[in-house]
């Protein structure tokens, strides 16, 4: 059986769907299932068991020897949350518990790290494990992912295979429940439908024009494809970037959302909220050479392809992947 944490969330539920499409249904789904706003993400999915996040420790003790693979996708991902204790519990200590059971029962593990670990990108965006201890994330969420990456690299006893994936700006179906943390595509679609226009953050950096802030936007279908590839056992253990490999301006993203809706762009700018302004990344771009060198050879969706598919085939009909 395959265990997936965060299974009712955005990326986790898309991964469940991808595994189902591959004919895999012996899945143990782990999450906080009391959060009903995520329940639709699992509608129509095939699995064998639901396990509450709070009892996974006990479940592993009783069932670990029957597990063939673990995808640890679950995490607290709110970048505006500044309570370190929450991140220590859910992102660091919980991840250590999952890792230790994968060691005990010799289970391969893929876990979710984050591009947020790169901070302002002072050292670039290369997934070179030698430089990971030097990274300076901008918020407690980024630090929680950084701390676990460093802890994993220090371990002398490891799962038979393990990979930490530094997710960049993931967008796509099944993020309806994420509120403020949903992708800019999601917010653009809803703003355009409601008002006919779209507001982007104004640049507060003289090196970037309004809307010229650049991020590595990666479509969730590519993310779950990489997760499938890593289960095949062809790659070496380690930490890998997972973005599209190409930075694009927010303005391009907004324009393509209008295009997918068949509308002329109507874009204005508002100040970046003060609570995130001094921690704002103006540029991110994943160097994907390391993963490609391991044999991953599928092309990533371009921003144009991903936005068009997301808007036309999912957002417009409130459909799920």
Rosetta silent file (secondary structure, phi, psi, omega in degrees, C-alpha in Angstrom):
SEQUENCE: XXXXXXXXXXXXXXXXXXXXXXXXXXXXXXXXXXXXXXXXXXXXXXXXXXXXXXXXXXXXXXXXXXXXXXXXXXXXXXXXXXXXXXXXXXXXXXXXXXXXXXXXXXXXXXXXXXXXXXXXXXXXXXXXXXXXXXXXXXXXXXXXXXXXXXXXXXXXXXXXXXXXXXXXXXXXXXXXXXXXXXXXXXXXXXXXXXXXXXXXXXXXXXXXXXXXXXXXXXXXXXXXXXXXXXXXXXXXXXXXXXXXXXXXXXXXXXXXXXXXXXXXXXXXXXXXXXXXXXXXXXXXXXXXXXXXXXXXXXXXXXXXXXXXXXXXXXXXXXXXX
SCORE:     score description
SCORE:     0.000 S_00000001
   1 L     0.000  154.686  179.252    0.000    0.000    0.000 S_00000001
   2 E  -112.047  130.771  177.783    1.018    3.616   -0.574 S_00000001
   3 E   -99.860  133.482  177.010    0.583    6.248    2.154 S_00000001
   4 E  -127.147  115.860  174.116   -0.128    9.855    1.159 S_00000001
   5 E   -89.175  155.527 -174.666   -0.191   12.600    3.798 S_00000001
   6 L    66.459   27.171 -168.990   -2.016   15.834    3.005 S_00000001
   7 L   -68.049  -23.169  178.774   -4.157   13.648    0.768 S_00000001
   8 L   -91.884   -4.764 -178.847   -7.244   15.889    0.854 S_00000001
   9 L   -81.588 -169.417 -174.890   -5.233   19.004    0.056 S_00000001
  10 H   -60.992  -70.248 -175.429   -4.266   20.572   -3.245 S_00000001
  11 H   -70.288  -39.988 -178.651   -1.220   18.607   -4.403 S_00000001
  12 H   -58.962  -44.831 -178.479   -2.014   15.501   -2.356 S_00000001
  13 H   -69.571  -33.689  175.130   -5.455   15.011   -3.887 S_00000001
  14 H   -65.269  -35.843  177.095   -4.081   15.557   -7.402 S_00000001
  15 H   -67.158  -40.763  175.942   -1.504   12.871   -6.654 S_00000001
  16 H   -57.584  -46.163  179.159   -4.250   10.495   -5.505 S_00000001
  17 H   -61.836  -41.087  178.957   -6.033   11.088   -8.818 S_00000001
  18 H   -63.904  -42.169  177.684   -2.840   10.504  -10.796 S_00000001
  19 H   -64.610  -41.008  176.627   -2.181    7.218   -8.986 S_00000001
  20 H   -59.514  -42.859  179.770   -5.781    6.131   -9.614 S_00000001
  21 H   -65.277  -21.853  176.318   -5.381    6.858  -13.328 S_00000001
  22 L   -88.098    2.830  178.708   -2.313    4.594  -13.239 S_00000001
  23 L    89.107   12.293 -177.410   -4.465    1.795  -11.834 S_00000001
  24 L  -102.807  117.751 -177.339   -3.263    2.178   -8.223 S_00000001
  25 L  -124.867   -8.811  179.284   -6.030    2.151   -5.632 S_00000001
  26 L   -81.113   73.780 -172.937   -4.436    0.561   -2.540 S_00000001
  27 E  -118.847  136.129  173.662   -3.907    3.980   -0.992 S_00000001
  28 E  -106.739  115.783 -173.911   -3.956    5.082    2.632 S_00000001
  29 E  -101.022  126.827 -175.892   -4.952    8.739    2.776 S_00000001
  30 E  -116.564  130.858  177.796   -3.835   10.839    5.744 S_00000001
  31 E  -172.470  178.212  169.850   -5.184   14.310    6.569 S_00000001
  32 L   -92.017   91.419 -171.346   -7.230   16.352    8.984 S_00000001
  33 L   -77.043   -1.546  174.940  -10.537   15.189    7.562 S_00000001
  34 L   -71.179  -18.853 -179.983  -12.545   17.454    9.861 S_00000001
  35 L   -81.111   91.365 -171.180  -11.812   20.280    7.402 S_00000001
  36 H   -65.710  -21.275 -177.242  -14.872   19.785    5.227 S_00000001
  37 H   -66.067  -15.149  179.468  -13.850   22.432    2.694 S_00000001
  38 H   -98.088   -3.623 -170.172  -11.328   19.934    1.282 S_00000001
  39 H   -63.362  -33.097 -179.388  -13.712   16.961    1.074 S_00000001
  40 H   -64.419  -23.644  179.843  -14.641   17.528   -2.577 S_00000001
  41 H   -61.545  -24.205 -178.228  -11.005   16.991   -3.554 S_00000001
  42 H  -102.564    1.872  179.546  -11.433   13.277   -2.823 S_00000001
  43 L   -61.625  126.742  179.373  -14.843   12.844   -4.478 S_00000001
  44 L    82.874   -4.527  179.441  -14.675    9.929   -6.903 S_00000001
  45 L   -79.565  151.420  179.320  -11.169    8.931   -5.810 S_00000001
  46 L  -107.299  131.882 -179.703  -10.383    5.287   -5.037 S_00000001
  47 L  -159.538  169.449 -177.047   -8.540    4.343   -1.849 S_00000001
  48 L  -105.156  -22.679 -174.965   -8.584    1.697    0.869 S_00000001
  49 E  -159.616  144.466  170.277   -8.378    3.700    4.095 S_00000001
  50 E  -108.356  133.084  179.514   -8.588    7.153    5.623 S_00000001
  51 E  -126.532  125.703  177.676   -6.319    7.882    8.595 S_00000001
  52 E   -64.430  139.246 -179.131   -6.595   11.006   10.708 S_00000001
  53 H   -51.338  -38.485 -173.742   -3.366   13.011   10.797 S_00000001
  54 H   -70.803  -15.441 -177.297   -3.293   12.913   14.595 S_00000001
  55 H  -116.138   14.478 -178.361   -3.130    9.089   14.777 S_00000001
  56 H   -62.213  -35.612  178.590   -0.626    8.329   12.003 S_00000001
  57 H   -54.967  -52.928 -179.451    2.049    7.498   14.588 S_00000001
  58 H   -64.576  -38.433 -179.895   -0.060    4.699   16.056 S_00000001
  59 H   -61.717  -43.809  179.459   -1.179    3.559   12.611 S_00000001
  60 H   -61.492  -40.534 -179.889    2.435    3.169   11.444 S_00000001
  61 H   -57.123  -37.380 -176.494    3.293    1.114   14.500 S_00000001
  62 H   -88.963  -24.660 -169.561    0.580   -1.383   13.566 S_00000001
  63 H  -127.212    0.487 -173.183    0.793   -1.277    9.766 S_00000001
  64 H   -56.371  -34.077 -177.093    4.227   -0.039    8.733 S_00000001
  65 H   -68.480  -13.387 -179.727    5.448   -3.409    7.483 S_00000001
  66 H   -98.178    1.415 -176.013    2.697   -3.406    4.834 S_00000001
  67 L   -91.799  132.409 -178.735    3.607   -0.006    3.351 S_00000001
  68 L  -100.630  -20.687 -177.344    5.495    0.059    0.034 S_00000001
  69 E  -163.912  148.180  176.300    5.912    3.844   -0.413 S_00000001
  70 E  -127.267  129.426  167.763    5.186    7.113    1.394 S_00000001
  71 E  -107.985  107.102  179.743    4.380   10.504   -0.127 S_00000001
  72 E   -96.878   88.020 -176.574    4.602   13.013    2.717 S_00000001
  73 L   -98.545  -24.191 -175.851    2.878   16.006    1.114 S_00000001
  74 L   -64.749  139.454  178.496    0.978   17.306    4.151 S_00000001
  75 L  -170.404  161.724  167.478    2.231   20.477    5.835 S_00000001
  76 L   -84.379  119.151 -170.634    1.158   23.810    7.237 S_00000001
  77 L  -113.828    8.943 -176.663    1.768   26.049    4.199 S_00000001
  78 L   -74.878  109.564 -177.947    0.510   29.467    5.325 S_00000001
  79 L   -75.640   -8.504  178.239    3.367   31.896    4.641 S_00000001
  80 L   -98.225   -0.136  175.854    1.597   34.613    6.665 S_00000001
  81 L   -84.024  129.955 -176.569    1.538   32.486    9.837 S_00000001
  82 L  -118.552   13.277  176.863    4.304   33.519   12.232 S_00000001
  83 L   -85.360  102.192 -176.316    3.725   31.121   15.147 S_00000001
  84 H   -60.425  -31.938 -177.644    6.904   29.024   15.053 S_00000001
  85 H   -60.621  -39.330  179.146    5.427   26.437   17.414 S_00000001
  86 H   -61.191  -45.225 -178.708    2.806   25.459   14.806 S_00000001
  87 H   -70.085  -36.313  176.734    5.470   24.882   12.162 S_00000001
  88 H   -58.890  -42.854 -176.657    7.722   22.993   14.580 S_00000001
  89 H   -71.728  -51.943 -170.244    4.880   20.590   15.331 S_00000001
  90 H   -86.528  -32.491 -174.380    3.349   20.077   11.888 S_00000001
  91 H  -102.200  -28.753 -176.478    6.271   20.604    9.488 S_00000001
  92 H  -102.676  -64.489 -175.609    9.368   19.558   11.430 S_00000001
  93 H   -62.714  -41.385 -179.997    8.529   17.091   14.214 S_00000001
  94 H   -63.619  -40.095  179.125    5.760   15.375   12.233 S_00000001
  95 H   -66.251  -37.108  176.151    8.098   14.974    9.246 S_00000001
  96 H   -62.914  -39.502  178.172   10.765   13.453   11.490 S_00000001
  97 H   -61.985  -45.996  179.243    8.202   10.947   12.724 S_00000001
  98 H   -61.674  -46.284  179.002    7.302    9.947    9.152 S_00000001
  99 H   -56.504  -47.394 -175.573   10.996    9.692    8.201 S_00000001
 100 H   -64.593  -34.414  175.272   11.794    7.505   11.199 S_00000001
 101 H   -71.009  -33.319  176.837    9.024    5.042   10.365 S_00000001
 102 H   -66.796  -34.409  173.952   10.276    4.892    6.773 S_00000001
 103 H   -67.190  -49.703 -176.106   13.711    4.013    8.181 S_00000001
 104 H   -58.421  -42.187 -175.500   12.294    1.431   10.599 S_00000001
 105 L  -103.348    8.728  177.423   10.214   -0.364    7.960 S_00000001
 106 L    56.208   55.505 -177.523   12.555    0.310    4.997 S_00000001
 107 L  -110.088  127.897  173.361    9.984    2.351    3.055 S_00000001
 108 E   -61.473  145.974 -173.670   10.947    4.721    0.191 S_00000001
 109 E  -135.845  132.875  166.148    9.907    8.314    0.926 S_00000001
 110 E  -118.888  127.782  179.855    9.149   11.444   -1.089 S_00000001
 111 E  -126.884  158.940 -177.843    8.439   14.534    0.987 S_00000001
 112 E   -89.111  116.025  165.695    7.447   18.123    0.243 S_00000001
 113 E  -101.216 -153.337 -175.640   10.054   20.819    0.769 S_00000001
 114 E  -159.013  145.864  171.305    9.652   24.297   -0.734 S_00000001
 115 H   -65.359  -13.974  177.605   11.235   26.906   -2.976 S_00000001
 116 H   -64.339  -16.959  179.027   10.572   29.262   -0.040 S_00000001
 117 H   -66.229  -19.599 -176.615   13.793   27.917    1.467 S_00000001
 118 H   -79.587   -7.925  178.951   15.764   30.023   -1.026 S_00000001
 119 L    59.042 -130.797  179.913   14.687   33.306    0.575 S_00000001
 120 L   -82.883    4.080  177.932   15.595   36.260   -1.641 S_00000001
 121 L    77.997   24.612 -178.526   17.710   34.022   -3.842 S_00000001
 122 L   -58.012  -31.370 -179.443   21.015   35.439   -2.668 S_00000001
 123 L  -103.704   13.500 -177.443   22.682   32.094   -3.433 S_00000001
 124 L    82.694 -167.471 -176.028   20.645   31.410   -6.551 S_00000001
 125 L  -129.343   41.331  176.352   18.142   28.595   -7.034 S_00000001
 126 L   -92.858  133.322 -179.704   20.387   25.570   -7.535 S_00000001
 127 L   -83.504   52.243  177.299   19.440   22.443   -5.571 S_00000001
 128 L   -84.289  114.140 -173.366   23.052   21.935   -4.541 S_00000001
 129 L   -65.444  -22.677 -179.866   22.947   20.141   -1.193 S_00000001
 130 L   -68.087  -27.095 -177.923   26.318   21.595   -0.162 S_00000001
 131 L   -97.360   -5.696 -176.771   24.861   25.121   -0.034 S_00000001
 132 H   -56.042  -41.647 -179.571   21.549   24.251    1.659 S_00000001
 133 H   -63.052  -16.157 -178.330   22.816   25.110    5.191 S_00000001
 134 H   -90.421   -8.302 -176.236   23.607   28.644    3.968 S_00000001
 135 L   -68.004  149.771 -177.538   20.077   29.437    2.757 S_00000001
 136 L  -128.553   86.247  177.118   18.094   32.167    4.529 S_00000001
 137 L   -59.844  164.529 -172.657   14.303   31.746    4.208 S_00000001
 138 L  -101.368   -9.926 -175.962   12.073   34.789    4.735 S_00000001
 139 L  -152.107  166.934 -178.700    9.373   33.415    7.049 S_00000001
 140 H   -57.558  -35.351  176.512    8.684   30.647    9.591 S_00000001
 141 H   -59.567  -50.270  179.188    7.119   28.426    6.922 S_00000001
 142 H   -60.232  -39.982  178.432   10.270   28.594    4.803 S_00000001
 143 H   -65.451  -36.601 -179.815   12.437   27.985    7.854 S_00000001
 144 H   -62.995  -39.028  177.566   10.431   24.892    8.841 S_00000001
 145 H   -70.452  -37.681  177.745   11.132   23.365    5.435 S_00000001
 146 H   -63.354  -45.811 -178.796   14.775   24.426    5.631 S_00000001
 147 H   -61.114  -41.255 -179.751   15.252   22.882    9.065 S_00000001
 148 H   -70.354  -39.350  176.044   13.843   19.547    7.947 S_00000001
 149 H   -56.216  -46.745 -178.935   15.958   19.516    4.763 S_00000001
 150 H   -64.560  -41.011  178.325   19.081   20.104    6.853 S_00000001
 151 H   -60.926  -44.923 -179.210   18.034   17.426    9.365 S_00000001
 152 H   -60.118  -42.723 -178.624   17.442   14.917    6.542 S_00000001
 153 H   -67.737  -23.183 -179.274   20.872   15.573    5.053 S_00000001
 154 H   -84.478  -11.420 -172.986   22.496   14.987    8.450 S_00000001
 155 L   -74.979  135.004  176.310   20.950   11.537    8.965 S_00000001
 156 L   -92.496  -20.641  172.095   23.208    8.488    8.802 S_00000001
 157 L  -111.385  124.723 -172.579   20.244    6.098    8.777 S_00000001
 158 L  -132.925  164.754  168.957   17.837    6.825    5.938 S_00000001
 159 L   -60.903  162.274 -179.513   14.955    5.239    4.036 S_00000001
 160 L   -60.516  -30.640  169.280   16.117    2.994    1.159 S_00000001
 161 L  -144.111  139.903  174.374   15.281    5.886   -1.166 S_00000001
 162 E  -147.531  148.320  176.768   14.259    9.393   -0.224 S_00000001
 163 E  -145.357  129.716  171.693   13.677   12.661   -2.063 S_00000001
 164 E  -100.867  126.731 -175.839   12.774   16.120   -0.795 S_00000001
 165 E  -105.926  116.441  177.303   11.000   18.204   -3.450 S_00000001
 166 E   -82.721   90.380  178.996   11.400   21.978   -3.328 S_00000001
 167 E   -66.984  133.293  173.219    8.024   22.991   -4.789 S_00000001
 168 L   -92.840 -141.057 -174.466    8.023   26.411   -6.424 S_00000001
 169 E   -84.240   90.935 -176.875    4.753   28.285   -7.264 S_00000001
 170 E   -82.723  136.384  176.020    2.358   25.412   -7.899 S_00000001
 171 E  -136.645  159.193  176.458   -1.027   26.180   -9.464 S_00000001
 172 L   143.747 -174.947 -176.467   -3.875   24.070  -10.789 S_00000001
 173 L   -57.571  156.946  174.311   -7.086   22.170   -9.960 S_00000001
 174 L    79.039   15.264  176.978   -8.139   21.234   -6.406 S_00000001
 175 L  -102.981   16.040 -176.155   -6.885   24.430   -4.719 S_00000001
 176 H   -55.967  -30.568 -173.393  -10.413   25.824   -4.213 S_00000001
 177 H   -85.926   -3.559 -165.718  -10.106   25.542   -0.415 S_00000001
 178 H   -83.636   -7.255  176.093   -6.801   27.421   -0.007 S_00000001
 179 H    58.600 -130.623 -177.130   -8.176   30.956    0.417 S_00000001
 180 H   -60.633  -26.725 -177.077   -5.454   33.612    0.466 S_00000001
 181 H   -84.928   -1.013  176.588   -2.796   30.949   -0.184 S_00000001
 182 L   -67.813  163.009 -175.615   -4.347   29.843   -3.504 S_00000001
 183 L   -67.641  162.176  178.028   -2.452   30.632   -6.693 S_00000001
 184 H   -65.692  -30.090  176.004   -2.638   33.947   -8.496 S_00000001
 185 H   -60.605  -46.420  179.716   -4.354   32.156  -11.409 S_00000001
 186 H   -59.266  -47.382 -179.383   -7.164   31.119   -9.082 S_00000001
 187 H   -68.084  -37.172  178.120   -7.555   34.645   -7.696 S_00000001
 188 H   -61.898  -46.619  179.910   -7.300   36.198  -11.157 S_00000001
 189 H   -56.362  -48.039 -176.703  -10.077   33.954  -12.484 S_00000001
 190 H   -68.946  -38.070  177.212  -12.414   34.847   -9.626 S_00000001
 191 H   -65.163  -43.332 -178.575  -11.653   38.579   -9.792 S_00000001
 192 H   -64.308  -42.749  179.360  -12.192   38.685  -13.539 S_00000001
 193 H   -64.449  -35.866 -175.851  -15.473   36.795  -13.275 S_00000001
 194 H   -83.292  -36.746 -170.906  -16.708   39.071  -10.475 S_00000001
 195 H  -123.622  -13.012 -176.140  -15.461   42.479  -11.623 S_00000001
 196 L    84.124   -3.121 -178.965  -14.195   42.170  -15.192 S_00000001
 197 L  -135.779  175.246 -179.248  -10.722   43.190  -14.037 S_00000001
 198 E  -137.942  133.422  177.049   -7.677   41.895  -12.178 S_00000001
 199 E  -105.823  129.298  174.687   -5.533   43.589   -9.528 S_00000001
 200 E  -112.624  159.969  176.848   -1.861   42.693   -9.181 S_00000001
 201 E   -69.052  134.940  172.697    0.617   43.782   -6.534 S_00000001
 202 L   -69.367  147.289  176.102    2.511   46.954   -7.343 S_00000001
 203 L   -77.534  134.898  173.961    6.291   46.609   -7.343 S_00000001
 204 L  -112.786   20.689  178.975    8.091   48.178   -4.380 S_00000001
 205 L  -123.495  120.445 -175.511   11.471   47.307   -5.872 S_00000001
 206 L   -62.295  -14.276  179.976   12.976   49.769   -8.396 S_00000001
 207 L   -83.803   -5.238 -177.734   14.468   46.867  -10.354 S_00000001
 208 L  -131.961  136.048  175.325   11.019   45.544  -11.281 S_00000001
 209 L   -75.975  164.532  174.528    8.087   47.198  -13.031 S_00000001
 210 L   -59.743  124.717 -177.170    4.536   46.791  -11.708 S_00000001
 211 L    83.363   -4.972 -179.075    3.549   43.238  -12.639 S_00000001
 212 L   -89.604   -1.608  174.237    7.122   42.504  -13.644 S_00000001
 213 L   -58.976  136.286 -170.808    7.833   40.492  -10.496 S_00000001
 214 E  -117.936  135.172  177.649    8.868   37.029  -11.720 S_00000001
 215 E  -132.838  159.522  172.676    8.143   33.598  -10.301 S_00000001
 216 E   -91.625   99.896  179.774    8.611   30.024  -11.408 S_00000001
 217 E   -90.309  124.297 -178.283    5.005   28.908  -11.909 S_00000001
 218 E  -123.396  131.187 -176.593    4.659   25.114  -12.178 S_00000001
 219 E   -74.972  138.826 -174.335    1.458   23.307  -13.146 S_00000001
 220 H   -61.802  -26.640  177.448    0.291   20.707  -10.632 S_00000001
 221 H   -64.234  -32.741  175.744    0.020   18.060  -13.367 S_00000001
 222 H   -72.281  -36.854  179.309    3.795   18.315  -13.800 S_00000001
 223 H   -61.092  -47.775 -177.831    4.316   18.064  -10.042 S_00000001
 224 H   -72.430  -25.947  174.683    2.411   14.789   -9.740 S_00000001
 225 H   -65.350  -41.786  176.409    4.148   13.452  -12.838 S_00000001
 226 H   -64.807  -40.745  178.332    7.514   13.960  -11.125 S_00000001
 227 H   -59.510  -40.353  176.833    6.161   12.281   -7.985 S_00000001
 228 H   -63.940  -44.504 -179.949    5.218    9.256  -10.087 S_00000001
 229 H   -58.005  -42.648 -177.031    8.664    9.184  -11.707 S_00000001
 230 H   -68.083  -22.703  177.570   10.422    9.147   -8.334 S_00000001
 231 H   -73.973  -16.053 -177.955    8.431    6.087   -7.269 S_00000001
 232 L   -75.590  -11.947  175.303   10.007    4.140  -10.144 S_00000001
 233 L    78.868   20.235 -178.429   13.324    3.971   -8.289 S_00000001
 234 L   -91.772  -18.504 -174.558   15.497    5.381  -11.082 S_00000001
 235 L   -96.268  159.900  174.187   16.733    8.492   -9.252 S_00000001
 236 L   -82.941  152.291  176.158   19.326    8.911   -6.522 S_00000001
 237 L   -64.175  148.527  176.919   18.244   10.001   -3.057 S_00000001
 238 E   151.460 -170.264 -177.679   18.497   13.704   -2.297 S_00000001
 239 E  -105.584  131.653 -174.313   16.833   17.087   -2.510 S_00000001
 240 E  -128.705  141.088  168.190   15.448   18.269   -5.840 S_00000001
 241 E   -68.403  149.376  171.600   13.935   21.458   -7.198 S_00000001
 242 E  -140.929   87.348  173.121   10.462   21.128   -8.665 S_00000001
 243 L  -133.798 -170.479  176.359    9.487   24.100  -10.780 S_00000001
 244 L   -81.650  -20.488 -176.246    8.998   24.656  -14.490 S_00000001
 245 L    90.395    0.078 -177.714   12.566   25.921  -14.813 S_00000001
 246 L  -134.904  120.353  175.878   11.412   29.221  -16.322 S_00000001
 247 E   -77.790  138.174  178.610   10.585   32.436  -14.442 S_00000001
 248 E  -134.371  146.227  178.886    7.647   34.425  -15.829 S_00000001
 249 E   -68.131  149.416  174.111    6.186   37.815  -14.837 S_00000001
 250 H   -58.024  -31.855  179.735    2.902   37.965  -12.943 S_00000001
 251 H   -61.108  -40.235  177.058    1.659   40.176  -15.779 S_00000001
 252 H   -61.601  -41.336 -179.967    2.042   37.254  -18.214 S_00000001
 253 H   -62.270  -44.958 -179.652    0.049   35.053  -15.884 S_00000001
 254 H   -65.221  -45.225 -179.737   -2.774   37.605  -15.644 S_00000001
 255 H   -59.915  -40.935 -179.697   -2.851   38.249  -19.401 S_00000001
 256 H   -70.669  -27.056  174.631   -3.074   34.522  -20.101 S_00000001
 257 H   -68.055  -44.507  174.646   -5.951   34.149  -17.651 S_00000001
 258 H   -58.538  -44.673 -178.424   -7.893   36.827  -19.534 S_00000001
 259 H   -60.545  -42.188 -179.814   -7.012   35.106  -22.819 S_00000001
 260 H   -65.042  -25.299  178.294   -8.274   31.736  -21.569 S_00000001
 261 L   -91.325   -1.300 -179.320  -11.567   33.438  -20.686 S_00000001
 262 L    71.165   30.174 -177.345  -11.784   35.095  -24.092 S_00000001
 263 L  -120.251  154.443  174.471  -11.565   38.579  -22.569 S_00000001
 264 L   -76.107  140.315 -179.134   -9.381   41.619  -23.173 S_00000001
 265 L   -60.508  136.634  175.424   -6.919   42.281  -20.333 S_00000001
 266 L  -138.366   88.484 -169.709   -8.057   44.802  -17.701 S_00000001
 267 E  -118.431  131.367  174.626   -5.252   44.934  -15.139 S_00000001
 268 E  -128.498  175.682 -172.525   -4.606   47.438  -12.355 S_00000001
 269 E  -129.133  142.838  176.453   -2.181   47.532   -9.436 S_00000001
 270 E  -127.696  158.612  179.039   -2.470   47.753   -5.661 S_00000001
 271 L   -63.654  142.240  172.468    0.175   48.047   -2.952 S_00000001
 272 L   -64.611  132.960 -179.435    1.653   44.810   -1.654 S_00000001
 273 L   -53.550  140.135 -175.509    0.262   44.228    1.879 S_00000001
 274 H   -63.193  -28.033 -176.692    2.628   45.571    4.503 S_00000001
 275 H   -70.979  -14.668  177.442    2.692   42.277    6.439 S_00000001
 276 H  -122.962   -1.234 -171.129    4.494   40.556    3.535 S_00000001
 277 H   -61.781  -42.503 -176.458    6.118   43.501    1.738 S_00000001
 278 L   -84.833    0.162  177.536    9.579   43.212    3.275 S_00000001
 279 L  -118.939   24.841 -170.473    9.549   39.421    2.849 S_00000001
 280 L   -92.641  128.883  176.899    8.450   39.415   -0.780 S_00000001
 281 L   -83.717  123.913  178.992   10.315   37.384   -3.409 S_00000001
 282 L   -93.538  -14.115 -179.700   10.676   39.354   -6.643 S_00000001
 283 E  -154.182  131.387  169.263   12.309   36.533   -8.602 S_00000001
 284 L  -141.714  142.973  176.559   12.404   32.745   -8.373 S_00000001
 285 L  -157.910  114.270 -176.973   13.522   30.227  -10.980 S_00000001
 286 L   -73.836  128.277  168.399   14.211   26.564  -10.305 S_00000001
 287 L   -79.821  113.651 -173.327   17.334   25.067  -11.827 S_00000001
 288 L   -99.205    9.253 -175.020   15.915   21.728  -12.993 S_00000001
 289 H   -61.219  -35.465 -175.663   19.154   20.201  -14.305 S_00000001
 290 H   -65.159  -46.185  179.310   19.581   17.852  -11.339 S_00000001
 291 H   -66.588  -42.580 -179.716   16.200   16.127  -11.773 S_00000001
 292 H   -62.027  -36.702  178.557   16.593   15.943  -15.552 S_00000001
 293 H   -65.174  -21.069  178.001   20.012   14.333  -15.094 S_00000001
 294 L   -83.920   -2.827  174.864   18.265   11.569  -13.130 S_00000001
 295 L   112.226    1.019  178.058   16.235   10.675  -16.214 S_00000001
 296 L   -76.358  116.935 -171.786   13.071   12.771  -15.952 S_00000001
 297 L  -124.534   11.192  178.023   12.445   13.705  -19.590 S_00000001
 298 L   -79.403  136.944  177.201    8.826   14.834  -19.846 S_00000001
 299 L   -68.877  143.534  176.101    8.381   18.459  -20.992 S_00000001
 300 L   -83.016  149.111  174.933    6.829   20.822  -18.464 S_00000001
 301 L   -60.088  136.323  168.087    3.697   22.782  -19.351 S_00000001
 302 L   -70.580  164.524  177.526    4.435   26.308  -20.486 S_00000001
 303 H   -58.179  -41.368 -179.903    2.605   29.031  -18.570 S_00000001
 304 H   -61.660  -44.496 -178.971    0.312   29.487  -21.570 S_00000001
 305 H   -66.973  -44.905 -177.172   -0.518   25.765  -21.728 S_00000001
 306 H   -66.051  -46.241 -179.270   -1.034   25.356  -18.001 S_00000001
 307 H   -63.675  -42.947 -179.320   -3.215   28.435  -17.499 S_00000001
 308 H   -61.685  -44.843 -179.818   -5.385   27.581  -20.521 S_00000001
 309 H   -64.578  -45.175 -178.350   -5.954   24.013  -19.317 S_00000001
 310 H   -62.197  -49.433 -176.489   -6.652   25.089  -15.737 S_00000001
 311 H   -67.797  -48.875 -173.234   -9.090   27.875  -16.634 S_00000001
 312 H   -74.794  -37.724 -171.530  -10.979   26.128  -19.442 S_00000001
 313 H  -101.586  -10.312 -178.121  -11.146   22.585  -18.093 S_00000001
 314 L  -130.127  -61.809 -175.853  -11.338   23.093  -14.326 S_00000001
 315 H   -61.555  -42.487 -174.384  -12.029   26.614  -13.015 S_00000001
 316 H   -63.929  -26.942  178.900  -14.746   27.439  -15.540 S_00000001
 317 H  -115.328   11.095 -175.937  -16.800   24.421  -14.462 S_00000001
 318 L    47.503   52.727 -179.302  -15.537   24.145  -10.870 S_00000001
 319 L  -102.633  161.935 -175.679  -14.189   20.708  -11.715 S_00000001
 320 L  -115.491  156.178  179.060  -11.587   18.643   -9.879 S_00000001
 321 L   -92.906    0.000    0.000   -8.578   16.682  -11.052 S_00000001
